Amino acid sequence: MASRPGDRDALHVGNGHPALRAWWHPVAHADELSDGQVVGVQLLGEFFAVFRSANGLGALVDRCPHRRASLSRGTIVGESLQCAYHGWRFGADGSCQGVPGASSTLDLARLSATPIGIREEAGLVWLAVEEPASSPPILAGSDTSVEVRLPIYRTRANAAAMIENFLDVAHFPFVHAESFGGSKLSAERIASVGDYEIQRNAHSLVATGSHACTDECPPQIGSDCRQIFTYRYQVPFAASVSLEHSATGARSTSLLLLQPESGEYIRVFYSVAFNQIAASAVDIEEVRKFEEQIMHEDMTVQEAIREPELCLRGTNEASTRLDRLTLTFRKVLATALFEER
């Protein structure tokens, strides 16, 4: 719902909000959908059959117009998806391509399945239930030398709140005390981070700043050693953070993409990429183990939040100066979902 009784100015967004239907959402890694494969996908509380045929990608509402069978249980025959129940065949545009045993006078144009938008970009398969407002949110850099991809997680959380968590730095000393926040990132150190610049656009934001390195730097670098951070966000549920060592140019970029599966659950696509300078020191298995620990720490907190929606405007929550980036995120998302269309 966009508002609640008694709070006319409040805007709330849940995983199944109708405004999300006109945006692209990731649903699979492209290399996990091979030729001739059909998979069932849940997005915004609805079910879809996603497939790759000889004619490319297709996505249909997971319901055969004949007897309501799940099309995701079907098989690919040439350029068509064949229903597993009675063998009706459908193209990527939903048009009926054939009905076994039907007369030659049958009007196939009346027997279409329902297609939705589908695209393959940046190694992912994206769906849009309605005419999309923009292109898929692509935040990956072009200088990636090594990429570490985590398994896709399914967790009970609000997608907007999970993005907000990613953009929030004040939780590091507490939520991530066992991974990276305990020894080097005290609450005082986080609070001492200087002002950072935020550039807000219609469907995105970029925040840049720097702070003293938390790593032990060579003596010749001394106090001039800085870590430059760049946060990026794009509507609806895509965010990244790049960390660059000012002295060496070594850079890592963490990318978070979310699929709002249902009112309660989301699927999490997460990866970390390293440029050529940083890649030489990367132990892929150690990075994967470290990032999985961080992800589980974040998911534990989000799963415990009982409210299924995030209030984007009109909230009674208290905020401090450390919340400036997350409050800007809320404004960008609220504007894109509720004020533009």
N, C-alpha and C positions, 0 to 999 in steps of 0.2 A: 504494500500500500504506500501511497505517496504522503499521506498525512493520517493523523489519528484524531479521534474526537476530543475536543477540548484544547487542541494544540494546532490551530489552523495554519501556522507558519512552519511547522515541522515537516521535514522531508526524510523519509526512511526508505532504505533500499534493502531488500532481501534477495536471496539467490534466484528467485523465480519472478522477480518484478517484470511486468510487461514491457517496460521501457528498455530492458536488456535485449529484447528480441531483434532489434534493429542494429545490433553490433556483432562483430566477428568474435568467435570464441574458439580456442584450441580444443580439439577432441582426441587427437592421436598424433604420434610421430609418423611422418610420411613413410619412413622405412619399415614401419610395422603394418602397413596396409599394402600387401603385395598384389600383383596382378591376379584377378580371379577371386579375390577375397571379399567377404561381406562381414561387417561387424555391426553389432547393436550399440547405439550410443544414447545416453540420457543427457539432455541439456534443457535447463530452465523448467524441469519437471515434465518434459515431454520426451518421447522415444523416437529415434530415427534409425534407419538402415543406411549405413555408409558403405560404399563399395567402389572397387576399381575394376573396370571392364576394359575391353579392347578399345573403347571410345573415351577412356579416361575416368575421372572421378564422378560419382553421383551420390546424392543424398535424398532420401525419400522419407516421408512420415511412415513410421513403422507399422503400417496397417494396410493390408491388401483391401481394395475396394470391393472385392467379391464376397469373402466371408470373414473379414477382419483378422486374418492370420498375420503373424509377425513376418514382415518381409526380410528382417535380418536373419531369419532361419533359411533363407533361400540360397540359391547358387547362381553363379554367373554363366550365362550361355551366350557366347559371342559378345555383343554390345549390350545385352539385356540382363536384368535381374529377374530370375525365374522364381516365383513363389513356390514354397515347399508344399503347399496344401493341394492346389489344383493345377499348378504349372503355368499360371498366367505370367506373362513376361512384360517387363516395363523398362523403358529407356531412362537415361539419367534425367531427362526432362519430365519424367512421370508418365509419358504417353504409353498407352498399351500397345505392345508390339505383337501380341498374339494370344489367342485363347484356344487351347486344345479342344477339339470336338465341336467348335462353334461353326455356325453356318457362314457362308461367304457374304451374307447380307448384314452380318452383325456390325454395328457402328462402333468401332474401337475407340473413336474419339470421345465417347461418353464414359469410357471405363478407365480413365486415367488415375494414377496414384498422385500423391501430393508432393512435389519437389520443394526443396529449400536450397538456399545458397551454399555453395561449397567452393573452397579454394585451397590450393597447396602453395604455401610460401614459407621460406625460412626453415625448411625441414619439418613443417607441421601441417596438419590438415585442419582447416578452419570451417566452422559452420555459422551461418546467419539465418535465423528463422524467418525474418522479414527483410525487406529491402534495406541493406546496410547503410549506415550514415557515413561511413568512411572505409578506408582500406584496413586490413588486419594490422594490429599494433606490432610493428617490427622494431625491436630495440637492440638487436644483436649488433656487435661491432664487425668491421670488415677485416681486422688484422688478427683474427684468432689463429693461434698456432696449435694449441691443445685445448680440447673441450672435455669436461667431465660431466656426464649426464646422470642424474639420479633417477631411480625408478619413479614411475608416476604414483603419487600417493593419493589415497582417497581418505578424506578426513571430514569430521563433523564440524563445520565452521561456516562463517559468513565470508563470502569472497571479498567484499569491500573491506571488512575488518582485517582480513589476512593481508591485503595490500597495505593497509594502514600500518600494520605491525612491521612489515618489511621496511617502510619508510621512517619508522620510529627508531631513534637512537637511544632514548632515555632508558629503555628496558635492558640494554646490554649488560650492565653490571649485575642484574638480578635474574633475568630469565636465562642468560647464558653464562652464569657464574662457573659452571663446570667445563665449558668449552673454551671460550676466549674472553669472557667478560670479567672474570674474577680477579686475576692478578694484575692485568695491565689497564683495564678500563674501569676504574673506580667511578662512583657517582660524581665525585668532585672533578675528575678528569673530563667526564662527559659534559658537565656543566660549564667547563672552561673553554669548550670549543667556541671559537670566535664566530662572529656573524657570518652567515653564508648567504649567497645571492640566489634568489628564486626567480626564474623566468616562467611566467604562466601564459600558456596559449589556450586556444579554444578547447582542444581535446588532450592537452598534455602539459607537463611541467618539467623543468630541469632545475636542479639545485646543485650549486657548486661551492666548495670551500676547502679548507685544509686544516690540519692539526699536527702537532708534534708527533713524530713516529713513535709507535709503541714497541717497535723492534729495536734491538741493539744495533746501532749503526756504527760503521767504521769511525775511528777517532778523527780521521781527516775531514769527515763530514761535519761532525759535531752538532751544535744546536741548530744548524741550518737545515737539518734533515726534516722533511715534511711529508705527510701523506695527503695527497690530493684526492678528494672524493667527489664523485658526480652521481647524483641520484636522478633517474629518469622515470617518468610515469606517463602512461598513455591509456586513455579510456578504452574499455572499461576496467580490465583487470590484468594489466601488464606493467611490470616495474623492473628496474635494474639498478645496480650500483657498481660503479667502477672505482677501484682503489689503485692509485698510481704513486710509486715511490719517486719523490722529486729528484733524488740524486741519480738513480739508475735508469728510470723510465720503465721499470718493470710494472706491469699492470694486470690486474685480474678484474673480471666483470661477472657478477652474479645476476642471473636472469630468472625472474619469477613470472609465470603465466598461469592463470587459473581458469578452470572450466566449472561454472556454476551448474552442478548436475541436478540438484533438487533443492527444495526448501531447506533441507538440513545439511546436505553434503556437497563438497566440492572435490575436484581432482586437481592435483598440484603438479605442474611441469616446472622443474627446476634444474638449472645447469650452471656451471662455472667455467668461464673461458679465460685463457691466459695468452698474452701476446708473446712474441718470440723471445723477448728478453727474459720474461718470467718463466717461460716454459722449460728452460734448461734445468731449473731447480725443482720441477714439479714431480712428486711421487703420486701417480694417479690414484692408487688405492688408498693412500693416506688422506688425500684430498677428499675422496668419496666418503671415507669413514668420518672425517671431520665435519663435512657438510651435512651428512645424514644426522649426526648428533645435533647440529644446530637446528635443522628442520624439525626434528622430534621435540626439541625444547620449545620451539615456537608453537607447534601444533598442540602440545599439551596445554598451553595457556589458552589458545583459541577454542579448543574443544570444551573447556570448562566454562566458557561464557554462555550464559543461559538465554540471552536475548538473540533471536534469530535474525534481527535486522540491525543495520547500522544507521544511526541518525546523522544525516549529512548537514542538516540545518535545523535550528531551533532546539538543540540539545540542552539538557540541564547539566551536562558534564562540566567539570572544572578543567581549565587548561592553563599552561604556563608558557613561557617563551620557548621552551624546548619542543612545544607542539606546533610551532609555526609551519613546518613542512606538512605535517599531517592535516592541519586545518586547511591549508591550501589545496591539498589533494581532495578533501571533501567538497570544497567549492568548485573545483574543476569537474568532478563527477556529477555534482548536483546540477550544474549549468548544462552539461552535455545531455543528461538524462531527462531533465524536467523543464528546461527553459528554452531549448533550441527547437524542439520538434512539437 
